[in-house]
Amino acid sequence: LYTGGEKAAGERSILEALKKRPQDVDMALECARMAIENNDGATAVKFLDKARANFDASYDVHLLYAQAHLKQDNGAAKHEKTIKAELRRCIDLDKERP
């Protein structure tokens, strides 16, 4: 639904699925990647909000959260503090990863 032209219905379905499986970090990451690929950073942020709270030690969650903010309209300018904070968190979690 989300990528097939019924974005609002798809988004609701995905959010409901994420709500039912809050511990499924892989599902949250995949949904966020799909939204980012569709240039929908705001929705990707929604998909990652709970994952970010539940998986604070996940490098991937924080990296995608930063990307999602960057993909929003004027993302770099509007969300600079959030993006930098998330990237700093990534560095803190794994200094060896690029």
C-alpha distances in whole Angstrom, upper triangle without the diagonal:
4,6,5,6,5,6,8,7,4,8,10,8,9,13,13,13,15,18,18,19,21,23,21,21,20,16,17,18,15,13,15,16,12,12,16,15,13,16,15,17,17,14,15,19,17,15,19,21,22,22,25,27,26,27,29,31,28,29,25,24,26,26,22,23,25,23,20,23,24,21,21,23,27,26,29,31,29,29,31,33,30,29,33,33,30,31,35,33,32,36,37,35,36,38,38,35,34
4,6,6,6,4,7,7,4,6,9,9,8,11,13,13,14,17,18,19,20,22,19,19,18,15,15,15,13,10,12,13,9,9,12,12,10,12,11,14,14,11,12,15,14,13,16,18,19,20,22,24,24,25,27,29,26,26,22,21,23,23,19,19,22,19,17,19,21,17,17,19,23,22,25,27,26,25,28,29,26,25,29,29,26,28,31,30,29,32,34,32,33,35,35,32,31
4,6,7,6,10,10,8,10,13,12,12,15,17,16,17,20,21,21,22,24,21,21,19,16,16,16,13,11,13,12,9,9,12,10,8,11,11,14,15,12,13,17,16,15,18,21,22,22,24,26,27,26,28,30,27,26,23,22,24,23,19,20,22,19,17,20,20,17,18,19,23,22,25,27,26,25,28,30,27,26,29,30,27,28,32,31,29,32,34,33,33,35,35,31,31
4,6,7,11,10,9,11,14,13,14,17,18,18,19,22,23,23,25,27,24,24,22,19,19,20,17,14,16,16,12,13,15,14,11,14,14,18,18,16,17,20,19,18,21,24,25,25,27,30,30,30,32,33,30,30,26,25,28,27,23,24,26,23,21,23,24,20,21,22,26,25,28,30,29,29,32,34,31,29,33,34,31,32,36,35,33,36,38,36,37,39,39,35,34
4,6,9,9,9,11,14,14,15,17,19,19,21,23,24,25,26,28,26,26,24,21,21,21,19,16,18,18,14,13,16,15,12,14,14,17,17,15,17,20,19,19,22,24,25,26,28,30,31,31,33,35,32,32,28,27,29,28,24,24,26,23,21,23,24,20,20,21,24,24,28,29,28,28,31,33,30,29,33,34,31,33,36,35,34,37,39,38,38,40,40,37,36
4,6,6,6,9,10,11,12,14,16,17,18,20,21,23,24,26,24,24,23,20,20,21,19,15,17,18,14,13,17,16,13,15,14,17,16,14,16,19,17,17,21,22,23,24,26,28,29,30,32,34,31,31,28,26,28,27,24,24,26,24,21,23,24,20,20,21,25,25,28,30,28,28,31,32,30,29,33,33,31,32,36,35,34,37,39,37,38,40,41,37,36
4,6,5,6,9,10,10,12,14,15,16,18,20,21,22,24,22,22,21,18,17,18,16,13,14,15,12,10,13,14,11,12,10,13,13,10,13,15,14,14,17,19,20,21,23,25,26,26,28,30,28,28,25,23,24,24,20,20,22,20,17,19,20,17,16,18,22,21,24,26,24,24,27,29,26,25,29,30,27,29,32,31,30,34,35,34,35,37,38,34,33
4,5,5,6,9,10,11,12,14,15,16,19,20,21,24,22,22,22,19,17,19,18,14,15,17,14,12,16,16,14,15,12,14,13,10,13,15,13,13,17,18,19,21,22,24,25,26,28,30,28,29,26,23,25,25,21,21,23,21,18,19,21,18,17,18,22,22,25,26,24,24,27,29,26,26,30,30,27,30,33,31,31,34,36,34,36,38,39,35,35
4,5,5,6,9,10,11,12,14,15,17,19,20,23,21,22,21,18,17,19,18,14,16,18,15,14,18,18,16,17,15,17,16,12,15,17,14,14,18,19,20,21,23,25,25,26,29,31,29,30,26,24,26,27,23,22,25,24,20,22,24,21,20,22,26,25,28,30,27,27,30,31,28,28,32,32,29,31,35,33,32,36,37,35,37,40,40,37,36
4,5,5,6,9,10,11,12,14,15,17,18,20,18,19,18,15,14,16,14,11,13,15,12,11,15,15,13,15,13,15,14,11,13,15,13,12,16,17,18,19,21,23,23,24,26,28,26,27,23,21,24,24,20,20,23,21,18,20,22,19,19,21,25,23,27,29,27,26,29,30,27,26,30,30,27,29,32,30,30,33,34,32,34,36,37,33,33
4,5,5,6,9,10,10,12,14,15,16,19,17,17,17,14,12,14,13,10,11,13,11,9,13,14,12,14,11,13,11,8,10,12,9,9,13,14,15,16,18,20,20,21,23,26,23,24,21,19,21,21,18,17,20,18,15,17,20,17,16,19,22,21,24,26,23,22,26,26,23,23,27,27,24,26,29,27,27,31,32,30,31,34,35,31,31
4,5,5,6,9,10,10,12,14,15,18,17,18,18,15,14,16,16,12,14,17,14,13,17,18,16,18,14,16,14,10,13,14,11,10,14,15,15,17,19,20,20,22,24,27,25,26,23,21,23,24,20,19,22,21,18,20,23,20,19,21,25,23,27,28,26,25,28,28,25,26,29,28,26,28,31,29,29,33,33,32,33,36,37,34,34
4,6,5,6,9,10,11,12,14,17,15,17,17,13,13,16,14,11,14,16,14,13,17,18,17,19,16,17,16,12,14,16,13,11,15,16,16,17,20,21,20,22,24,27,24,26,23,21,23,24,21,20,24,22,19,22,24,22,21,24,27,26,29,31,28,27,30,30,27,27,31,30,27,29,32,30,29,33,34,32,33,36,37,34,34
4,5,5,6,8,10,11,12,14,13,13,13,9,9,12,11,8,10,13,11,11,14,16,15,17,14,15,14,10,11,13,10,8,11,13,13,13,16,18,17,18,21,23,21,22,19,17,20,20,17,17,20,19,16,19,21,19,19,22,25,23,26,28,26,24,27,28,24,24,27,27,24,26,29,26,26,29,30,28,29,32,33,30,30
4,5,5,6,9,10,10,13,12,13,14,11,9,13,13,9,11,14,13,12,15,17,17,18,14,15,13,10,10,11,8,7,10,10,10,12,14,15,15,17,19,22,20,22,19,16,19,20,17,16,19,19,16,18,21,19,19,22,25,22,25,27,25,23,26,26,22,23,26,25,22,25,27,25,25,29,29,27,29,32,33,30,30
4,5,5,6,9,10,13,13,15,15,12,12,15,15,12,14,17,16,16,19,21,20,21,18,18,17,13,14,15,11,10,13,13,12,14,17,17,16,19,21,24,22,24,22,19,22,23,20,19,23,23,20,22,25,23,22,25,28,26,29,31,28,26,29,29,26,26,30,28,25,28,30,28,28,31,32,29,31,35,35,33,33
4,5,5,6,9,11,10,12,12,9,9,13,12,10,13,16,15,15,18,20,19,21,19,19,18,14,14,15,13,10,13,14,12,13,16,17,16,17,20,22,20,23,20,18,21,22,19,19,23,22,20,22,25,23,23,26,29,27,30,32,29,27,30,30,26,26,29,28,25,27,30,27,26,30,30,28,30,33,33,31,32
4,5,5,6,9,8,9,10,7,7,10,11,9,11,14,14,14,17,19,19,20,17,17,16,13,12,13,10,7,9,10,8,9,12,13,12,14,17,19,17,19,17,14,17,19,16,16,19,19,17,19,22,21,21,25,27,24,27,29,27,24,27,27,23,23,26,24,21,24,26,23,23,27,27,24,26,30,30,28,29
4,6,6,9,10,12,14,11,10,14,15,13,14,18,17,17,20,22,22,23,20,19,18,15,15,14,11,10,11,11,8,10,13,13,12,14,17,20,19,21,19,16,19,21,19,18,21,22,19,21,24,23,23,26,29,26,29,31,28,25,28,28,24,25,28,26,23,26,28,25,25,29,28,26,28,32,33,30,31
4,6,9,9,12,14,11,11,15,16,14,16,19,19,19,22,24,24,25,23,22,21,18,17,18,15,13,14,14,11,12,16,15,14,16,19,21,20,23,21,18,21,24,21,21,24,25,22,25,28,26,26,30,32,30,32,34,31,29,32,31,27,28,31,29,26,28,30,27,27,31,30,27,30,33,34,32,33
4,5,6,9,10,8,9,13,13,13,15,17,18,18,21,23,23,25,22,22,21,18,17,17,15,12,13,13,10,10,14,14,11,13,17,18,17,20,18,16,19,21,19,19,23,23,21,23,26,25,26,29,32,29,31,33,31,28,30,30,26,26,29,27,24,26,28,25,24,28,27,24,26,30,31,28,30
4,6,7,10,9,8,12,14,13,14,17,18,18,20,22,23,24,21,20,19,17,15,15,13,11,10,10,7,7,11,10,8,10,13,15,14,17,16,13,16,19,17,16,20,21,19,21,24,24,24,28,30,27,29,31,28,25,28,27,23,23,26,23,21,23,25,21,21,25,24,22,24,27,28,26,28
4,6,9,9,9,12,14,14,15,17,19,20,21,23,24,25,23,22,21,19,17,17,16,13,12,12,9,8,11,11,7,8,12,13,12,16,15,13,16,18,17,17,21,21,20,22,25,25,26,30,31,28,30,32,30,27,28,27,24,24,26,24,20,23,24,20,20,23,23,20,22,25,26,24,26
4,5,6,7,9,10,11,13,15,16,17,19,20,22,23,21,20,20,18,16,16,15,12,11,13,10,8,12,13,10,10,14,14,12,15,13,12,15,17,15,16,20,20,19,22,24,24,25,28,30,27,29,31,30,27,28,28,24,24,26,24,21,22,24,21,20,23,23,20,21,25,25,23,25
4,5,5,6,9,10,11,12,14,15,16,18,20,21,19,18,19,16,14,14,14,10,9,11,9,6,9,11,9,7,11,11,9,12,10,8,12,13,12,13,16,17,16,19,21,21,22,26,28,24,26,28,27,24,25,24,21,20,22,21,17,19,21,17,16,20,20,17,18,22,22,20,21
4,5,5,6,9,10,10,12,14,15,16,18,20,19,18,19,17,14,15,15,11,11,14,13,9,12,14,12,11,14,14,11,12,10,9,13,14,12,14,17,17,16,19,21,20,22,26,28,25,26,29,28,25,26,26,22,21,24,22,19,20,22,19,17,21,21,18,19,22,22,19,21
4,5,5,6,9,10,11,12,14,15,17,19,17,17,17,14,12,14,13,9,10,13,12,10,13,15,13,13,16,17,14,15,12,11,15,15,13,14,18,17,16,19,21,20,21,25,27,24,26,29,27,25,27,27,23,22,25,24,20,22,24,21,20,23,24,21,22,25,25,22,24
4,6,5,6,9,10,11,12,14,15,17,15,14,14,12,9,10,10,6,6,9,9,7,10,12,11,11,13,15,12,13,11,9,12,13,10,11,15,14,13,16,18,17,18,22,24,21,23,26,24,21,23,23,19,19,21,20,17,19,21,19,17,21,22,19,21,24,24,21,22
4,5,5,6,9,10,10,12,14,15,14,13,14,12,9,11,11,8,7,11,11,8,10,13,13,11,13,14,10,11,8,7,10,10,8,9,13,12,11,14,16,15,17,21,23,20,21,24,23,20,22,22,18,17,20,19,15,16,19,17,15,19,20,17,18,21,21,18,19
4,5,5,6,9,10,10,12,14,14,13,15,13,10,12,13,9,10,14,14,12,14,17,16,15,17,18,14,14,11,10,14,13,10,12,15,13,13,16,17,16,18,22,24,21,23,26,25,22,24,25,21,20,22,22,18,19,22,20,18,22,23,21,21,24,24,20,21
4,5,5,6,9,10,11,13,11,11,12,9,7,10,10,7,8,12,12,11,13,16,16,15,18,19,16,16,13,11,14,14,11,12,15,13,11,15,17,15,16,19,22,19,22,25,23,21,23,24,20,19,22,22,19,20,23,21,20,23,25,22,23,26,26,23,23
4,5,5,6,9,10,11,9,8,10,8,4,7,8,6,7,10,12,10,12,15,15,14,16,17,14,14,11,9,11,11,7,8,11,10,8,11,13,11,13,16,19,16,18,21,20,17,19,20,17,16,19,19,15,17,20,18,17,21,22,20,21,24,24,21,20
4,5,5,6,9,10,10,9,12,10,7,10,12,10,10,14,15,13,14,18,18,17,18,19,15,14,11,10,13,11,7,10,12,9,9,12,13,11,14,17,19,17,18,22,21,19,20,22,18,16,19,20,16,17,20,19,17,20,22,20,21,23,23,19,19
4,5,5,6,9,9,10,12,10,8,12,12,10,12,15,17,15,17,20,20,19,21,22,18,18,14,14,16,15,11,13,15,12,11,14,15,12,14,17,20,18,20,23,22,20,22,24,21,19,22,23,20,20,24,23,21,24,26,24,24,27,27,23,22
4,5,5,6,5,7,8,6,5,9,10,9,11,14,16,15,16,19,20,19,21,22,19,19,15,14,15,14,11,11,13,11,8,12,12,10,11,14,17,15,18,20,19,18,20,22,19,17,21,21,18,20,23,22,21,24,26,24,25,27,28,24,23
4,5,5,5,6,9,8,6,9,12,11,11,14,17,16,16,20,21,19,20,21,18,17,14,13,14,12,9,10,11,8,6,10,10,7,9,12,15,12,15,18,17,16,17,19,17,15,18,19,16,17,21,20,18,22,24,23,23,25,25,21,20
4,5,7,9,12,11,10,13,15,13,15,18,20,19,19,23,23,22,23,24,20,19,16,16,17,15,11,13,14,11,10,13,12,9,12,14,17,15,17,20,20,19,20,23,20,18,21,22,19,20,23,23,21,24,26,25,25,27,26,22,21
4,5,8,11,10,10,13,14,14,15,18,21,20,21,24,25,24,25,26,23,22,19,18,19,17,14,15,16,13,11,14,13,10,11,13,16,15,18,20,20,19,21,24,21,19,23,24,21,22,26,25,24,27,29,28,28,30,30,26,24
4,6,9,9,9,12,14,14,15,18,20,20,20,23,25,24,24,26,23,21,18,18,18,16,13,14,14,10,9,11,10,6,8,9,12,11,14,17,16,16,18,20,18,17,20,22,19,20,24,24,22,25,28,27,27,29,29,25,23
4,6,6,6,9,10,11,13,15,18,18,18,21,22,22,23,25,22,21,18,16,17,16,12,12,13,11,8,10,10,7,7,9,12,11,14,17,15,15,17,20,17,16,20,21,18,20,23,23,22,25,27,26,27,29,29,26,25
4,5,5,6,9,10,10,12,15,15,15,18,20,20,20,22,19,18,16,14,14,13,10,9,10,8,4,6,7,5,5,8,11,9,12,14,13,11,14,16,13,12,16,17,15,16,20,19,19,22,24,23,24,26,27,23,22
4,5,5,7,9,10,11,14,15,15,17,19,20,20,22,20,20,17,15,15,15,12,10,11,10,7,7,10,8,6,9,12,10,13,15,12,11,15,16,13,13,17,18,16,18,21,20,20,24,25,25,26,28,29,26,25
4,5,5,6,9,10,13,13,14,16,18,19,19,22,20,20,17,14,15,15,12,11,13,12,8,10,12,10,9,12,15,13,17,18,16,15,18,19,16,16,20,20,17,20,23,21,21,25,26,25,26,29,30,26,26
4,5,5,6,9,11,11,12,15,16,16,17,19,16,16,13,11,12,12,8,8,10,9,6,8,11,9,9,13,15,13,16,18,16,14,17,18,14,14,17,17,15,16,20,18,18,21,23,21,23,25,26,23,22
4,5,5,6,9,10,10,12,14,14,15,17,15,15,13,10,11,11,9,6,9,9,6,7,10,10,9,13,15,12,14,16,14,12,15,15,12,12,15,15,12,15,18,16,17,20,21,20,22,24,26,23,22
4,5,5,8,10,10,12,14,15,16,19,17,18,16,12,13,15,12,10,13,13,9,11,14,13,12,15,18,15,18,20,17,15,18,18,15,15,19,18,15,18,21,19,19,23,24,22,25,27,29,26,25
4,6,7,8,9,12,12,13,15,17,15,16,13,10,12,14,10,9,13,13,10,12,15,14,14,17,20,17,20,22,19,17,20,20,16,16,20,19,16,18,21,19,19,22,23,21,23,26,27,24,24
4,6,5,6,9,10,10,11,14,11,13,11,7,9,11,8,7,10,11,9,11,14,14,14,18,20,16,18,21,18,16,18,18,14,14,17,15,12,15,17,15,15,19,19,18,20,22,24,21,21
4,6,5,7,9,10,11,14,13,14,13,9,10,13,11,8,12,13,11,12,15,16,15,18,20,17,19,21,18,15,18,17,13,14,17,15,13,16,18,15,16,20,20,18,21,24,25,23,23
4,5,5,6,8,10,13,12,15,14,10,12,15,13,11,15,16,14,15,19,19,19,22,24,21,23,24,22,19,21,20,16,17,20,17,15,18,20,17,17,21,20,19,21,24,26,24,25
4,5,5,6,8,10,9,11,10,7,9,12,11,10,13,15,13,15,18,18,19,23,24,21,22,24,22,19,21,20,16,16,19,16,13,16,18,15,15,18,18,16,18,22,23,21,22
4,6,5,6,9,8,10,10,6,7,10,10,8,11,13,12,13,16,17,18,21,22,19,20,22,20,16,18,16,13,13,15,13,10,13,14,11,12,16,15,13,16,19,21,19,20
4,6,6,9,10,13,13,10,10,14,14,11,14,17,16,16,19,21,21,24,25,21,23,24,22,19,20,18,15,16,18,15,13,16,16,13,15,18,17,15,18,21,23,22,23
4,6,9,9,13,13,10,12,15,15,13,16,19,18,19,22,23,23,27,28,24,25,27,25,22,23,21,18,19,20,17,15,18,18,15,16,19,17,15,18,22,23,22,24
4,5,5,9,10,7,9,12,13,12,15,17,17,18,21,22,23,26,27,23,24,27,25,21,22,21,17,17,19,16,13,15,16,12,12,16,14,12,15,18,20,18,20
4,6,8,10,8,8,11,13,11,13,16,16,17,20,21,22,26,26,22,23,25,23,19,20,18,15,15,16,13,10,13,13,9,10,13,11,9,13,16,18,17,19
4,6,9,8,9,11,13,13,15,17,18,19,21,23,24,28,28,24,24,26,25,21,21,20,17,17,17,14,12,13,13,9,9,11,10,7,10,13,15,14,17
4,5,5,7,9,10,11,13,14,15,17,19,20,22,26,26,22,22,25,24,21,21,19,16,16,16,14,11,12,13,9,8,11,11,8,10,13,14,13,15
4,6,5,6,9,10,11,12,14,16,17,18,21,24,24,20,20,23,23,19,19,18,15,13,14,13,9,9,10,8,5,8,9,6,7,10,11,9,11
4,5,5,6,8,10,10,12,14,15,16,19,22,23,19,19,23,22,19,19,19,15,14,15,14,10,10,13,11,8,11,13,10,10,13,14,11,12
4,6,5,6,9,10,10,12,14,15,17,21,21,18,18,21,20,17,17,17,14,12,14,13,9,11,13,10,9,13,13,11,13,16,17,14,15
4,6,5,6,9,10,11,12,14,16,19,20,16,16,19,18,14,14,14,10,9,11,9,5,7,9,7,6,10,11,10,11,14,16,13,14
4,5,5,6,9,10,11,12,15,18,18,15,14,18,17,14,14,14,11,9,10,10,7,6,10,9,7,10,12,11,11,13,14,11,11
4,5,5,6,9,10,10,13,16,17,13,14,17,17,14,15,15,12,10,12,13,9,10,13,12,10,14,16,14,15,17,18,14,14
4,5,5,6,9,10,11,15,15,12,13,16,14,11,12,12,9,8,11,10,7,9,12,11,11,14,15,15,16,18,20,17,16
4,5,5,6,9,10,14,13,10,10,13,12,9,9,10,7,5,8,8,6,7,10,10,10,13,15,14,16,17,18,16,14
4,5,5,6,9,12,13,9,10,13,13,10,11,13,10,8,11,12,9,9,13,13,12,15,17,17,17,19,20,16,15
4,5,5,7,10,12,9,11,13,12,10,12,13,11,9,13,13,11,12,16,15,15,18,20,19,20,22,23,19,18
4,5,5,9,9,6,8,10,9,6,9,10,8,7,10,11,10,11,15,15,15,18,19,20,21,22,24,21,19
4,6,8,8,4,5,9,9,7,8,11,9,7,10,13,11,12,15,16,15,18,20,20,21,22,23,20,18
4,7,8,6,8,11,11,10,12,15,13,11,14,16,14,15,18,19,18,21,23,23,23,25,25,22,20
4,6,5,8,10,9,9,11,14,12,11,15,17,15,17,20,20,20,23,25,25,26,27,28,25,23
4,5,8,9,8,10,12,15,14,14,17,19,18,19,22,23,23,25,28,28,29,30,31,28,26
4,6,6,6,8,10,13,13,12,15,17,17,18,21,22,22,24,27,27,28,29,30,27,25
4,5,5,5,7,10,10,9,12,14,14,14,17,19,19,21,23,24,25,25,27,24,22
4,6,6,5,9,10,8,10,13,13,13,16,17,18,19,21,23,23,23,25,22,20
4,6,6,9,10,10,11,14,15,15,17,20,20,22,24,25,26,26,28,25,23
4,6,8,9,10,12,14,14,16,18,19,20,22,24,25,26,27,29,26,24
4,6,5,6,9,10,11,12,14,15,17,19,20,21,23,23,26,23,21
4,6,5,6,8,10,11,12,14,15,17,18,20,21,21,24,21,19
4,6,5,6,9,10,11,12,14,15,16,18,20,20,23,21,20
4,5,5,6,9,10,11,12,14,15,16,19,19,22,20,19
4,5,5,6,9,10,11,13,14,15,17,17,20,17,16
4,5,5,6,9,10,11,12,14,15,15,18,16,15
4,5,5,6,9,10,10,12,14,15,18,16,16
4,5,5,6,9,10,11,13,14,16,14,14
4,5,5,6,9,10,11,11,13,11,11
4,5,5,6,9,10,10,13,12,12
4,5,5,6,9,10,13,12,13
4,5,5,6,8,10,9,9
4,5,5,5,8,8,8
4,6,6,10,10,12
4,7,9,9,12
4,5,6,9
4,6,8
4,7
4
